[in-house]
């Protein structure tokens, strides 16, 4: 996992809450900063991919580790 500026733990939350929380957190961040999101919803993998494409933010990394999904999103 690369360096990140903020972390959002969305464990236990189901769609669409991880995306909504990430959007709110990203809105308070500066361009170029990186958000690390932790989620447990398997649907979050495709959700964050689509979210990045729709918003223009960069999905830098997406991986599963120990039953949790980790995403690094760079704010555009």
N, C-alpha and C positions, 0 to 999 in steps of 0.2 A: 504494500500500500504506500503510495506516494505521500508527500506532505500535504496537509490540508489546513485551512484557516478556521473552520467551524465544523462541529459534529452534530448530527441530528439522529437520535435514537428513536426510530419509529417501530421498534419491536412490538409485536402484539397488535398492531393496527392493520386493518384490512383496507383494501382499495375503496375509495380514493384517498384515504387519509394520509398515507405516506407522501403522495404527490402534493397534496394541498399543504402539508407542513413544510415540505421542501421548497415549494414555491414561496411561501411566506418568509422562510428563512433567507432564501436567495434574494428576495426583494430588499432585505436589510443589509446586503453585502455589496462590496465594491466590485466592479468589473475586473476579471482576472483572478479573483479569490476562488478558493476551492472548498466545496462543501462535501463532507463525508457523511453519507446516509447509511444507516443500518436498519434493515427491515427483515421481517420474518414471513411476509406474504409472498408466496411463489409467483403470483401475478405481477409483483413489482418489477421483475426483470423486464418484461415487455413494456410495462407502464413507463419506466424511467427511460427506456430507449425511445419511445414515442414522445415523451415529455421533452427530451433533449432536442429532438428533431423539430418539434412544434415551437419551442421557445428560442432556439438558436444557441442555447447553452451547450457546452461540450461535455458529453459523457466520456470521461477519461478512462474509467475503469469500472468493470462490473464483474463481481465474483461471488461465489458461495463458499462459506467457510463455517463449519460446525452448525449447519442448519440455519445460518443467518446469511442474508444477502447484503453485500457491501457495494456501494456506488460512490464514485468520485465524480462530482459535477463541477466544472469550471464555469463561473458566471461570465456571460458574454458582455 
